[in-house]
């Protein structure tokens, strides 16, 4: 099942989401990782201009203990 959605539909309220970045650097910026929209700077908080996310998924529910 593929739940990836386009970035145009991603929440921009500071919610953590899982993102996919095809242009990643392999060290600091992972191909798949957690990101959020930085409201004040109006950009993805954990991505760079040269590694923008192109797809996203909601975070899964935490495990039940």
Secondary structure, DSSP 4 states (H G I P E B T S, - for coil): ----EEGGGS--SS--EEEE-SS--SSSS-SEEEE-EETTTTEETT--GGG---EEEEPPPPPP-
